[in-house]
Amino acid sequence: MTSQHPSLKPFNTLGIDAVADQIVIAESPATLYQEWQRCQQQRQPFLLLGEGSNVLFLEDYRGTVVINRLKGIKVEEREEAWHLQVGAGENWHHLVEYTLKNGFSGLENLALIPGCVGSAPIQNIGAYGVELKDVCEYVDVINLGDGEVFRLQAAECQFGYRDSIFKHAYREGYAIIAVGMVLAKHWQPVMTYGELAQLDPQTVTPQQIFDGVCRMRRSKLPDPNVTGNVGSFFKNPIVSADKADEICRHYPQAPRYPQPGGEIKLAAGWLIEQCQLKGHRIGGAAVHRQQALVLINEENATGQDIVALAHEVRQRVGDKFAVWLEPEVRFIGATGEKDAVEVIA
């Protein structure tokens, strides 16, 4: 690994060719702690990455990027459920495959979500009716200031829609080192979305749901190994019931998903598609032609190309629907994270 300004291109799935002052691969909590302490002493920016599947580098990073590669899967079988403790650096999809192969069900709806296990609680990842909070038991965290390791129970993680305490109180100076999950032996299939709804609830298997999710994701989402992307670029907006009714009066076919509090979740991809933005390109960045929620690095896009495209998408949707999209993606500037909405507003 080159120590002099190594490229970040292999470490972000958008494939943005920014550089960092230094890249360190961390295979133990001690390395995370030591690198944080060194950066603090040298007054140097510090950025922790998993697989870089949820970041946009706006420019070169003037600091140290530490890649979390803490591995290991421990399984404890109890009467009602399997309890897993998974290292933060494990690949998420490989974990889903591992659980199915070993007869543990409950993660199949979350197949093919890119990224590491340690990133899952930060975003409270979710797909096809299941979120991480549904299976999370606890999250183990290291305080990089003093090296202390502590455990947050799921209820303490303040999980919300693509949100958690790890985006707030534990955003700076802490690192997730492991995630505990509980997978019930009494399996309840979740089949509310897409082709899953066509499956027979009496005979369906976890493998069938896994296969269906993989088919749906592959049909809509580009492979980041082929075309740079971060999956869904924008959050699905949650609006008042009145606002949703107003949109549905003009667009009866608009997808809408009622939320527990009476609000309605809209489909950001559908809103973008109504603005005829599929395939729209700025510089090397483009809106994906199959799934408008995905922005892609079509041809050597820079961070600023992606920003310009995201700005235009947000503006066009806002002008048409008076709904203002927010990125799911973390925007990383030269010395740290920036407010993504402010950047594209």
SERO-4910 file (N, C-alpha, C, O; in steps of 0.05 Angstrom, whole numbers):
BEGIN
 pado doro    nc1    nc2    nc3   cac1   cac2   cac3    cc1    cc2    cc3    oc1    oc2    oc3
  Met    A     17    -24      0      0      0      0     18     25      0     36     27     16
  Thr    A     12     43    -18     27     68    -20     20     86      3     -4     91      8
  Ser    A     40     97     16     34    115     38     31    144     29     18    160     42
  Gln    A     44    150      6     43    178     -4     18    182    -21     17    174    -45
  His    A     -2    195    -10    -26    202    -25    -38    178    -41    -40    180    -65
  Pro    A    -46    157    -27    -58    134    -41    -86    141    -51   -100    157    -40
  Ser    A    -94    127    -72   -120    132    -84   -142    119    -67   -139     97    -56
  Leu    A   -165    133    -65   -188    123    -51   -207    108    -70   -228     98    -61
  Lys    A   -200    107    -95   -219     95   -115   -227     67   -108   -250     60   -111
  Pro    A   -208     49    -99   -216     22    -91   -233     21    -66   -244      0    -60
  Phe    A   -234     42    -51   -247     42    -25   -274     57    -24   -284     62     -2
  Asn    A   -285     64    -48   -311     75    -49   -326     65    -73   -315     65    -95
  Thr    A   -350     55    -69   -364     41    -91   -373     59   -113   -380     50   -135
  Leu    A   -373     86   -109   -379    104   -131   -355    106   -149   -357    115   -172
  Gly    A   -332     97   -140   -308     98   -157   -297    126   -162   -286    131   -183
  Ile    A   -301    144   -142   -290    171   -145   -260    170   -140   -251    158   -121
  Asp    A   -245    181   -159   -216    179   -157   -203    202   -141   -188    217   -152
  Ala    A   -211    203   -116   -198    222    -97   -174    208    -84   -171    184    -86
  Val    A   -157    223    -71   -135    212    -56   -136    220    -27   -150    240    -20
  Ala    A   -122    206    -10   -120    213     19    -91    216     25    -73    208     10
  Asp    A    -85    229     47    -57    231     56    -46    204     63    -23    198     58
  Gln    A    -64    188     76    -55    161     84    -79    143     87   -101    152     95
  Ile    A    -76    117     81    -97     97     84    -86     75    102    -64     65     97
  Val    A   -101     67    123    -92     46    142   -114     25    143   -138     31    145
  Ile    A   -107      0    140   -125    -23    143   -125    -32    172   -104    -40    183
  Ala    A   -148    -30    186   -150    -37    214   -163    -65    217   -186    -69    209
  Glu    A   -148    -84    229   -158   -111    234   -163   -116    263   -170   -138    271
  Ser    A   -159    -95    280   -165    -98    309   -174    -71    320   -168    -50    309
  Pro    A   -190    -72    342   -198    -47    355   -174    -30    363   -175     -6    363
  Ala    A   -152    -44    371   -128    -29    380   -118    -11    357   -109     12    363
  Thr    A   -119    -20    332   -109     -4    310   -127     21    307   -117     43    301
  Leu    A   -153     17    309   -172     40    308   -164     61    328   -162     85    322
  Tyr    A   -160     52    353   -154     70    375   -127     84    370   -125    108    374
  Gln    A   -107     68    362    -80     80    358    -80    101    336    -68    122    339
  Glu    A    -94     95    314    -95    114    292   -110    140    299   -102    162    292
  Trp    A   -132    137    314   -147    160    324   -129    178    341   -128    202    338
  Gln    A   -115    165    360    -97    180    378    -75    194    363    -70    217    368
  Arg    A    -63    180    343    -42    193    327    -53    217    312    -40    238    311
  Cys    A    -77    214    300    -88    236    285    -95    260    303    -91    283    296
  Gln    A   -105    253    327   -110    275    346    -85    290    354    -85    315    354
  Gln    A    -64    275    359    -38    288    367    -27    305    344    -15    326    349
  Gln    A    -30    295    320    -19    309    296    -39    329    285    -34    342    264
  Arg    A    -63    331    298    -84    349    288    -91    344    259    -93    362    243
  Gln    A    -94    319    253    -99    310    226   -127    298    224   -135    283    243
  Pro    A   -143    304    203   -169    292    200   -168    261    200   -149    249    189
  Phe    A   -189    248    211   -191    219    213   -218    211    201   -238    222    209
  Leu    A   -218    192    183   -243    182    172   -243    151    173   -224    138    164
  Leu    A   -264    140    184   -267    111    186   -286    102    164   -308    112    161
  Leu    A   -277     82    148   -294     72    126   -297     42    129   -279     28    140
  Gly    A   -320     31    120   -323      2    118   -316     -6     89   -293     -9     83
  Glu    A   -337     -8     72   -332    -14     44   -337     11     27   -336      9      2
  Gly    A   -342     34     39   -345     58     24   -369     58      6   -370     70    -15
  Ser    A   -390     43     14   -414     40     -3   -435     62      3   -457     61     -9
  Asn    A   -428     80     21   -448    101     27   -434    128     30   -443    145     45
  Val    A   -412    132     15   -398    158     17   -393    170    -11   -390    155    -31
  Leu    A   -393    196    -12   -386    211    -36   -362    229    -28   -365    247    -12
  Phe    A   -339    224    -40   -316    242    -36   -319    266    -54   -319    264    -79
  Leu    A   -322    289    -41   -326    314    -56   -299    324    -68   -299    339    -88
  Glu    A   -277    316    -55   -250    325    -63   -230    307    -49   -238    288    -36
  Asp    A   -204    313    -53   -184    297    -39   -186    300     -9   -194    322      1
  Tyr    A   -179    279      6   -182    279     35   -155    285     48   -136    271     44
  Arg    A   -154    307     63   -129    316     75   -125    304    103   -124    318    123
  Gly    A   -124    277    104   -121    264    130   -118    234    125   -111    225    104
  Thr    A   -122    219    147   -119    190    147   -147    177    144   -165    183    159
  Val    A   -149    158    125   -173    142    123   -167    114    133   -148    101    124
  Val    A   -182    105    153   -178     79    165   -200     60    156   -224     67    158
  Ile    A   -192     38    144   -211     19    133   -217     -3    154   -198    -17    162
  Asn    A   -242     -5    164   -249    -24    184   -251    -52    172   -268    -58    156
  Arg    A   -233    -70    181   -233    -98    172   -234   -117    196   -220   -138    195
  Leu    A   -249   -110    217   -252   -127    240   -270   -150    232   -294   -146    226
  Lys    A   -260   -175    233   -275   -198    223   -283   -217    246   -276   -213    269
  Gly    A   -299   -236    239   -308   -257    258   -338   -259    261   -352   -239    263
  Ile    A   -348   -284    261   -377   -289    266   -379   -310    287   -369   -333    284
  Lys    A   -391   -303    310   -396   -322    332   -426   -327    333   -442   -309    331
  Val    A   -433   -353    336   -462   -360    338   -467   -376    363   -452   -394    370
  Glu    A   -488   -367    378   -497   -382    402   -526   -390    398   -543   -373    392
  Glu    A   -531   -416    400   -558   -426    396   -572   -427    423   -562   -438    443
  Arg    A   -596   -415    425   -613   -417    449   -640   -429    440   -644   -434    417
  Glu    A   -657   -432    460   -682   -447    454   -699   -433    433   -710   -447    415
  Glu    A   -701   -407    435   -719   -392    417   -706   -380    392   -719   -375    372
  Ala    A   -679   -377    393   -666   -361    372   -637   -367    370   -625   -379    389
  Trp    A   -625   -359    348   -596   -359    345   -586   -331    351   -598   -311    342
  His    A   -565   -328    367   -554   -302    374   -526   -300    360   -509   -317    364
  Leu    A   -524   -280    343   -499   -276    328   -484   -252    338   -496   -231    344
  Gln    A   -457   -254    339   -440   -231    343   -422   -229    319   -406   -248    314
  Val    A   -423   -207    304   -410   -205    278   -391   -181    278   -399   -159    285
  Gly    A   -366   -186    270   -346   -164    268   -355   -143    248   -367   -149    228
  Ala    A   -349   -118    255   -359    -95    239   -348    -95    211   -360    -83    193
  Gly    A   -325   -108    206   -313   -108    180   -322   -131    162   -312   -133    139
  Glu    A   -340   -148    171   -351   -169    154   -369   -157    132   -383   -137    137
  Asn    A   -368   -169    108   -386   -160     87   -415   -167     93   -420   -190    100
  Trp    A   -433   -148     90   -461   -153     98   -474   -176     82   -486   -194     93
  His    A   -471   -175     55   -485   -196     39   -473   -223     44   -487   -243     45
  His    A   -447   -225     49   -435   -250     56   -447   -261     82   -450   -285     85
  Leu    A   -452   -243    101   -465   -251    126   -493   -263    120   -500   -284    131
  Val    A   -508   -250    103   -535   -260     96   -533   -288     84   -548   -306     92
  Glu    A   -514   -292     66   -510   -318     54   -502   -339     75   -512   -361     75
  Tyr    A   -484   -331     93   -475   -348    115   -498   -358    132   -500   -381    139
  Thr    A   -516   -339    139   -538   -347    157   -557   -367    143   -565   -386    155
  Leu    A   -563   -362    117   -581   -380    103   -568   -408    100   -581   -428    104
  Lys    A   -542   -408     94   -528   -433     90   -528   -450    116   -528   -475    115
  Asn    A   -528   -436    139   -528   -450    165   -555   -454    177   -557   -463    200
  Gly    A   -576   -446    162   -603   -451    171   -615   -430    190   -635   -436    203
  Phe    A   -603   -406    190   -614   -384    206   -629   -366    187   -617   -356    168
  Ser    A   -654   -361    193   -670   -343    175   -676   -316    189   -674   -314    213
  Gly    A   -682   -296    173   -689   -270    183   -675   -247    170   -684   -224    171
  Leu    A   -653   -253    155   -638   -232    141   -642   -232    111   -632   -216     97
  Glu    A   -658   -252    102   -661   -256     73   -671   -232     57   -663   -227     34
  Asn    A   -688   -215     69   -699   -191     56   -677   -170     52   -680   -152     36
  Leu    A   -655   -173     67   -634   -153     66   -610   -162     49   -588   -151     51
  Ala    A   -615   -181     31   -594   -191     13   -585   -169     -6   -600   -152    -13
  Leu    A   -560   -171    -13   -547   -154    -33   -546   -124    -26   -540   -108    -43
  Ile    A   -551   -118     -1   -545    -90      8   -515    -87     10   -502   -102     24
  Pro    A   -503    -68     -4   -474    -65     -4   -464    -55     23   -479    -42     38
  Gly    A   -439    -60     29   -427    -49     53   -420    -70     74   -424    -94     71
  Cys    A   -409    -59     97   -401    -76    119   -422    -78    141   -441    -61    142
  Val    A   -419    -98    158   -437   -101    180   -437    -77    199   -458    -69    209
  Gly    A   -414    -65    203   -412    -42    221   -427    -18    211   -434      0    227
  Ser    A   -431    -16    185   -447      6    174   -477      3    177   -492     22    177
  Ala    A   -485    -22    181   -514    -28    182   -529    -13    204   -551     -3    198
  Pro    A   -519    -12    228   -534      3    249   -533     33    244   -552     47    252
  Ile    A   -512     43    233   -511     72    228   -534     81    212   -548    101    219
  Gln    A   -539     67    190   -561     74    171   -587     62    179   -608     69    169
  Asn    A   -586     43    198   -610     25    202   -619     16    175   -642     21    166
  Ile    A   -602      1    161   -607     -8    134   -634    -23    133   -642    -36    152
  Gly    A   -647    -21    110   -672    -35    107   -679    -39     77   -669    -25     60
  Ala    A   -695    -60     73   -704    -65     45   -727    -86     47   -727   -103     64
  Tyr    A   -746    -83     29   -767   -102     25   -781   -109     51   -787   -133     57
  Gly    A   -787    -88     68   -803    -92     92   -788    -99    117   -801   -103    138
  Val    A   -762   -102    116   -746   -109    140   -724    -88    144   -712    -78    125
  Glu    A   -720    -80    169   -698    -62    176   -679    -76    196   -687    -95    210
  Leu    A   -655    -66    198   -636    -77    217   -647    -78    246   -643    -97    260
  Lys    A   -662    -57    253   -673    -55    281   -690    -79    287   -694    -85    311
  Asp    A   -701    -92    267   -719   -115    272   -703   -140    282   -714   -158    294
  Val    A   -677   -140    277   -660   -164    284   -637   -156    303   -624   -174    313
  Cys    A   -633   -130    307   -610   -122    323   -615   -127    352   -636   -121    363
  Glu    A   -595   -138    366   -596   -143    395   -579   -122    409   -588   -111    430
  Tyr    A   -555   -116    399   -538    -96    411   -516    -88    391   -513   -100    370
  Val    A   -502    -67    398   -479    -57    382   -456    -52    401   -459    -37    420
  Asp    A   -433    -64    395   -409    -59    411   -393    -36    398   -389    -35    374
  Val    A   -385    -17    415   -372      8    406   -346     12    421   -345      6    445
  Ile    A   -326     24    408   -302     32    422   -301     63    423   -306     76    403
  Asn    A   -296     73    447   -291    102    450   -262    107    442   -244     98    456
  Leu    A   -258    121    420   -231    124    409   -215    144    426   -190    146    423
  Gly    A   -229    158    444   -215    177    461   -199    163    483   -177    172    490
  Asp    A   -211    141    495   -197    128    517   -194     98    513   -183     84    530
  Gly    A   -204     87    490   -200     59    485   -221     41    498   -220     16    495
  Glu    A   -240     52    513   -260     36    527   -280     25    507   -290     38    489
  Val    A   -286     -1    511   -307    -14    494   -332    -17    511   -331    -25    534
  Phe    A   -355    -10    499   -380    -12    513   -402    -22    494   -398    -22    470
  Arg    A   -424    -31    506   -446    -43    490   -471    -26    493   -479    -19    515
  Leu    A   -484    -21    470   -510     -8    469   -530    -29    462   -528    -42    441
  Gln    A   -551    -32    478   -573    -49    471   -589    -36    448   -587    -12    445
  Ala    A   -603    -52    433   -617    -42    410   -635    -18    417   -637      2    402
  Ala    A   -648    -19    440   -666      3    448   -651     29    452   -663     51    451
  Glu    A   -625     27    458   -609     51    463   -598     63    437   -587     85    438
  Cys    A   -602     49    415   -590     58    390   -606     79    375   -598     90    355
  Gln    A   -630     85    385   -648    105    374   -652    102    344   -649    120    328
  Phe    A   -659     77    336   -662     71    308   -687     86    297   -708     86    309
  Gly    A   -683     98    273   -705    110    258   -702    104    229   -685     87    222
  Tyr    A   -717    117    212   -714    111    183   -687    122    174   -683    146    173
  Arg    A   -670    104    166   -642    109    157   -628    127    178   -613    145    171
  Asp    A   -633    122    203   -622    139    224   -617    123    249   -629    102    254
  Ser    A   -598    133    266   -592    120    291   -575    140    308   -568    162    299
  Ile    A   -569    132    332   -553    148    350   -525    151    339   -510    169    347
  Phe    A   -517    133    321   -490    133    310   -486    156    289   -464    161    281
  Lys    A   -508    168    282   -506    192    265   -507    218    282   -504    240    271
  His    A   -509    214    308   -513    238    325   -493    236    348   -470    244    345
  Ala    A   -501    227    372   -484    228    396   -458    212    392   -438    219    404
  Tyr    A   -459    190    376   -435    174    373   -423    176    345   -411    157    335
  Arg    A   -427    199    333   -417    203    305   -387    207    305   -373    197    287
  Glu    A   -377    223    323   -348    230    323   -334    217    347   -345    218    369
  Gly    A   -311    206    342   -295    195    365   -303    168    374   -293    159    395
  Tyr    A   -320    154    360   -329    127    366   -328    110    342   -330    120    319
  Ala    A   -325     84    345   -326     65    323   -341     40    331   -337     29    353
  Ile    A   -358     31    313   -372      5    317   -352    -18    312   -339    -18    291
  Ile    A   -350    -37    331   -331    -59    327   -346    -85    323   -334   -104    311
  Ala    A   -371    -87    332   -386   -112    327   -416   -106    330   -424    -87    343
  Val    A   -432   -124    318   -461   -121    319   -473   -148    328   -466   -169    317
  Gly    A   -490   -147    348   -504   -171    357   -532   -172    345   -546   -152    344
  Met    A   -539   -196    335   -565   -200    322   -578   -224    334   -565   -244    342
  Val    A   -605   -223    335   -620   -246    344   -639   -254    322   -656   -239    313
  Leu    A   -637   -280    314   -653   -290    292   -671   -312    303   -662   -334    310
  Ala    A   -697   -306    304   -716   -324    317   -719   -350    301   -718   -351    277
  Lys    A   -722   -372    316   -725   -398    303   -753   -401    291   -757   -414    271
  His    A   -773   -387    304   -800   -387    293   -800   -365    271   -804   -341    278
  Trp    A   -797   -373    246   -793   -354    225   -819   -343    214   -838   -358    209
  Gln    A   -820   -317    211   -843   -303    199   -835   -290    173   -821   -269    174
  Pro    A   -843   -300    150   -834   -288    125   -847   -260    122   -869   -255    130
  Val    A   -831   -242    110   -841   -215    104   -842   -213     73   -822   -213     60
  Met    A   -867   -210     63   -870   -212     34   -888   -190     23   -907   -195      8
  Thr    A   -883   -165     32   -901   -143     25   -893   -128      0   -909   -112    -10
  Tyr    A   -870   -133    -11   -860   -117    -34   -855   -134    -59   -846   -157    -57
  Gly    A   -862   -122    -82   -853   -133   -108   -862   -161   -112   -884   -169   -104
  Glu    A   -844   -177   -124   -851   -204   -131   -853   -222   -106   -864   -244   -108
  Leu    A   -844   -213    -83   -847   -229    -58   -877   -233    -52   -884   -254    -41
  Ala    A   -893   -213    -59   -922   -215    -53   -935   -237    -68   -957   -246    -61
  Gln    A   -923   -247    -89   -934   -269   -105   -928   -296    -94   -940   -316   -102
  Leu    A   -910   -298    -74   -903   -324    -63   -925   -334    -45   -940   -319    -33
  Asp    A   -926   -360    -42   -946   -373    -25   -937   -372      4   -916   -385     10
  Pro    A   -950   -358     22   -941   -356     50   -941   -383     64   -928   -386     85
  Gln    A   -956   -402     54   -958   -429     67   -933   -446     61   -925   -462     78
  Thr    A   -921   -441     38   -899   -459     30   -872   -444     26   -852   -457     21
  Val    A   -873   -418     28   -849   -402     21   -825   -409     40   -829   -415     64
  Thr    A   -801   -408     29   -777   -414     45   -760   -388     46   -762   -371     29
  Pro    A   -742   -386     66   -723   -364     67   -707   -361     41   -701   -339     32
  Gln    A   -699   -384     30   -683   -384      6   -698   -372    -18   -687   -357    -34
  Gln    A   -724   -378    -19   -741   -366    -41   -742   -335    -38   -741   -321    -58
  Ile    A   -745   -326    -14   -745   -297    -10   -718   -285    -17   -717   -264    -30
  Phe    A   -697   -298     -8   -670   -289    -14   -666   -287    -45   -657   -267    -55
  Asp    A   -674   -308    -59   -671   -309    -88   -688   -287   -101   -679   -274   -120
  Gly    A   -713   -283    -91   -730   -262   -102   -718   -234    -98   -719   -217   -116
  Val    A   -708   -229    -74   -696   -203    -68   -672   -198    -86   -668   -177    -98
  Cys    A   -655   -219    -89   -631   -216   -107   -640   -210   -136   -628   -194   -149
  Arg    A   -660   -224   -145   -670   -219   -173   -679   -190   -176   -672   -177   -195
  Met    A   -696   -181   -157   -707   -154   -159   -685   -133   -157   -685   -114   -173
  Arg    A   -666   -137   -139   -644   -117   -136   -627   -117   -161   -619    -95   -171
  Arg    A   -620   -140   -172   -603   -142   -195   -616   -130   -220   -603   -120   -238
  Ser    A   -643   -133   -221   -657   -123   -245   -658    -92   -245   -661    -80   -266
  Lys    A   -656    -80   -221   -659    -51   -219   -633    -36   -213   -629    -13   -221
  Leu    A   -615    -50   -199   -591    -36   -189   -566    -45   -203   -562    -69   -205
  Pro    A   -549    -26   -211   -524    -34   -224   -504    -46   -205   -504    -38   -181
  Asp    A   -488    -64   -214   -467    -76   -198   -444    -55   -194   -433    -46   -214
  Pro    A   -438    -47   -169   -418    -27   -165   -390    -35   -175   -373    -18   -179
  Asn    A   -386    -62   -178   -360    -71   -190   -358    -65   -219   -336    -65   -231
  Val    A   -381    -59   -232   -381    -53   -260   -386    -23   -265   -372    -10   -280
  Thr    A   -406    -12   -251   -414     16   -254   -415     28   -226   -431     20   -209
  Gly    A   -398     48   -221   -397     60   -195   -424     71   -185   -437     87   -200
  Asn    A   -432     64   -161   -457     74   -149   -457     68   -120   -441     52   -110
  Val    A   -476     80   -106   -479     75    -77   -507     64    -71   -518     68    -49
  Gly    A   -519     51    -91   -547     43    -88   -565     67    -87   -561     86   -102
  Ser    A   -585     66    -70   -604     89    -68   -589    114    -59   -576    114    -38
  Phe    A   -590    135    -75   -576    160    -69   -592    177    -50   -581    191    -32
  Phe    A   -619    177    -53   -636    194    -37   -653    177    -18   -660    154    -24
  Lys    A   -661    188      5   -680    175     22   -708    177     10   -714    196     -5
  Asn    A   -725    158     15   -753    160      8   -766    181     27   -765    177     51
  Pro    A   -777    202     16   -787    223     33   -812    215     49   -829    200     38
  Ile    A   -815    224     73   -838    219     90   -853    246     92   -842    266    102
  Val    A   -878    246     84   -894    271     82   -920    267     98   -927    245    106
  Ser    A   -934    289    102   -960    288    115   -981    274     98   -977    272     73
  Ala    A  -1001    263    110  -1022    250     95  -1036    269     76  -1043    261     53
  Asp    A  -1038    294     84  -1050    315     66  -1033    319     41  -1044    320     19
  Lys    A  -1007    320     45   -989    324     22   -990    300      3   -991    303    -21
  Ala    A   -991    276     15   -993    252     -2  -1019    251    -17  -1020    244    -41
  Asp    A  -1041    259     -4  -1067    260    -17  -1067    279    -41  -1078    274    -62
  Glu    A  -1054    302    -37  -1052    322    -58  -1037    311    -82  -1046    315   -105
  Ile    A  -1015    297    -77  -1000    285   -100  -1017    264   -113  -1017    262   -138
  Cys    A  -1030    247    -97  -1046    225   -109  -1071    235   -124  -1081    221   -142
  Arg    A  -1080    259   -118  -1102    270   -134  -1093    275   -163  -1108    271   -182
  His    A  -1068    284   -166  -1058    289   -193  -1045    264   -205  -1045    260   -229
  Tyr    A  -1035    246   -188  -1021    222   -197  -1032    198   -181  -1020    189   -162
  Pro    A  -1056    187   -189  -1068    166   -173  -1050    141   -171  -1054    125   -152
  Gln    A  -1032    138   -189  -1015    114   -189   -990    117   -171   -974     99   -169
  Ala    A   -987    140   -158   -963    145   -142   -961    125   -119   -981    121   -104
  Pro    A   -938    111   -116   -935     92    -93   -936    108    -67   -924    129    -65
  Arg    A   -950     96    -47   -950    109    -21   -950     87      1   -964     67     -2
  Tyr    A   -935     92     22   -932     72     43   -938     85     70   -922    100     80
  Pro    A   -962     79     81   -970     90    107   -950     84    129   -940     61    131
  Gln    A   -943    103    146   -925    100    168   -940     99    195   -963    108    196
  Pro    A   -927     87    216   -942     84    241   -953    110    252   -974    110    265
  Gly    A   -940    133    248   -949    158    259   -970    172    243   -978    194    249
  Gly    A   -980    159    221  -1000    172    204   -989    186    180  -1004    195    163
  Glu    A   -962    189    179   -950    201    156   -948    181    133   -953    157    137
  Ile    A   -940    190    110   -938    173     86   -910    174     75   -899    196     71
  Lys    A   -899    150     70   -873    149     56   -878    148     26   -893    131     17
  Leu    A   -864    165     11   -866    165    -18   -841    152    -30   -821    149    -16
  Ala    A   -843    143    -55   -820    131    -68   -804    152    -83   -813    163   -103
  Ala    A   -780    157    -73   -763    178    -85   -757    171   -115   -757    189   -132
  Gly    A   -753    146   -121   -747    138   -148   -770    144   -167   -766    153   -189
  Trp    A   -794    140   -158   -818    146   -174   -820    176   -179   -826    185   -201
  Leu    A   -815    192   -158   -816    222   -161   -796    231   -182   -802    248   -199
  Ile    A   -772    220   -180   -750    228   -199   -758    220   -227   -754    235   -247
  Glu    A   -770    196   -230   -777    185   -256   -799    203   -269   -798    207   -294
  Gln    A   -817    214   -253   -838    232   -264   -826    258   -276   -839    271   -291
  Cys    A   -802    264   -267   -788    288   -278   -772    282   -303   -756    298   -312
  Gln    A   -776    258   -314   -762    250   -339   -732    252   -336   -718    262   -354
  Leu    A   -721    243   -314   -693    246   -308   -677    220   -313   -652    221   -310
  Lys    A   -690    198   -319   -674    174   -324   -655    178   -347   -662    188   -368
  Gly    A   -630    171   -342   -609    175   -363   -598    203   -364   -579    208   -379
  His    A   -609    222   -349   -599    249   -350   -570    250   -339   -564    237   -320
  Arg    A   -553    265   -353   -525    264   -347   -513    292   -343   -520    311   -358
  Ile    A   -495    295   -323   -479    319   -320   -451    310   -316   -444    295   -298
  Gly    A   -433    320   -334   -405    310   -333   -404    280   -336   -417    269   -354
  Gly    A   -390    266   -318   -389    237   -319   -410    223   -302   -409    199   -300
  Ala    A   -428    239   -290   -449    227   -273   -475    226   -287   -482    243   -303
  Ala    A   -491    205   -281   -517    202   -294   -537    189   -275   -530    176   -256
  Val    A   -563    194   -281   -585    180   -268   -588    153   -281   -590    152   -306
  His    A   -589    132   -266   -590    105   -277   -615    102   -294   -637    112   -286
  Arg    A   -613     87   -316   -636     85   -334   -657     65   -325   -680     67   -333
  Gln    A   -649     46   -307   -669     27   -297   -681     36   -271   -705     30   -265
  Gln    A   -666     49   -254   -676     57   -228   -667     86   -222   -643     91   -218
  Ala    A   -686    104   -223   -680    133   -221   -669    141   -194   -658    163   -191
  Leu    A   -672    124   -174   -662    130   -147   -631    127   -146   -619    135   -126
  Val    A   -620    116   -166   -591    110   -166   -576    130   -184   -583    133   -208
  Leu    A   -556    144   -173   -539    160   -189   -513    144   -194   -503    131   -176
  Ile    A   -503    145   -219   -481    128   -226   -457    144   -236   -460    166   -247
  Asn    A   -434    133   -232   -409    143   -244   -406    130   -271   -395    108   -274
  Glu    A   -417    144   -291   -418    132   -318   -391    134   -332   -383    116   -347
  Glu    A   -377    156   -328   -351    159   -342   -333    178   -327   -333    203   -331
  Asn    A   -317    166   -309   -297    182   -294   -309    207   -280   -297    228   -282
  Ala    A   -331    203   -268   -344    226   -254   -328    236   -231   -314    220   -217
  Thr    A   -328    262   -226   -316    273   -202   -338    276   -181   -362    273   -187
  Gly    A   -329    281   -157   -349    286   -135   -367    309   -142   -391    309   -136
  Gln    A   -355    330   -156   -371    353   -163   -392    347   -184   -413    360   -185
  Asp    A   -386    328   -202   -406    319   -222   -430    307   -208   -453    313   -215
  Ile    A   -425    290   -188   -447    278   -174   -463    299   -159   -487    297   -158
  Val    A   -449    318   -147   -463    340   -132   -481    356   -151   -504    361   -144
  Ala    A   -470    363   -174   -486    378   -193   -511    363   -202   -533    375   -205
  Leu    A   -508    337   -207   -530    321   -215   -551    318   -192   -575    320   -197
  Ala    A   -541    313   -168   -559    311   -145   -574    337   -140   -598    336   -134
  His    A   -561    359   -144   -574    386   -142   -597    388   -162   -619    397   -155
  Glu    A   -591    381   -187   -612    383   -207   -636    365   -202   -659    373   -205
  Val    A   -630    340   -194   -651    321   -187   -669    332   -165   -693    332   -167
  Arg    A   -656    342   -144   -671    353   -121   -688    377   -129   -711    380   -120
  Gln    A   -676    394   -146   -691    418   -154   -715    412   -171   -736    423   -168
  Arg    A   -711    393   -190   -733    386   -208   -756    373   -193   -779    379   -198
  Val    A   -750    355   -175   -770    342   -159   -784    362   -141   -809    362   -137
  Gly    A   -768    380   -129   -780    401   -112   -798    420   -127   -820    427   -117
  Asp    A   -790    427   -151   -806    445   -168   -833    432   -176   -854    445   -177
  Lys    A   -832    406   -181   -855    392   -191   -875    384   -169   -899    386   -172
  Phe    A   -864    374   -147   -880    362   -126   -880    378    -99   -895    371    -81
  Ala    A   -862    398    -97   -858    411    -71   -850    391    -49   -858    394    -26
  Val    A   -835    371    -57   -823    352    -39   -793    354    -43   -783    352    -66
  Trp    A   -778    357    -22   -749    362    -24   -733    338    -15   -733    331      9
  Leu    A   -720    325    -33   -706    300    -27   -680    306    -11   -667    327    -14
  Glu    A   -673    286      6   -649    288     21   -631    264     15   -642    241     13
  Pro    A   -605    268     11   -588    245      5   -586    225     28   -587    233     52
  Glu    A   -584    200     22   -577    179     42   -547    179     46   -538    169     67
  Val    A   -533    188     27   -504    185     25   -489    206     43   -498    228     46
  Arg    A   -467    197     54   -450    216     69   -431    231     50   -417    218     34
  Phe    A   -431    257     52   -414    274     35   -388    280     51   -389    291     72
  Ile    A   -365    273     39   -340    276     53   -323    298     39   -316    295     16
  Gly    A   -317    319     53   -300    341     43   -271    336     50   -264    314     58
  Ala    A   -255    356     46   -225    353     50   -218    346     78   -198    332     83
  Thr    A   -234    355     98   -226    350    126   -248    336    142   -245    333    166
  Gly    A   -269    327    129   -290    313    144   -317    314    130   -319    324    107
  Glu    A   -337    305    144   -364    303    133   -378    330    131   -374    347    148
  Lys    A   -393    334    110   -408    358    106   -438    352    105   -446    330    100
  Asp    A   -454    372    110   -483    369    109   -491    366     80   -489    384     64
  Ala    A   -501    342     74   -507    335     46   -529    353     34   -527    361     11
  Val    A   -549    359     50   -571    376     39   -560    404     33   -567    416     13
  Glu    A   -543    414     51   -532    441     46   -515    441     20   -515    460      5
  Val    A   -500    419     16   -482    418     -7   -498    419    -34   -490    432    -53
  Ile    A   -521    404    -34   -536    403    -60   -559    423    -62   -572    424    -82
  Ala    A   -564    438    -40   -587    456    -41   -582    478    -62   -599    496    -65
***
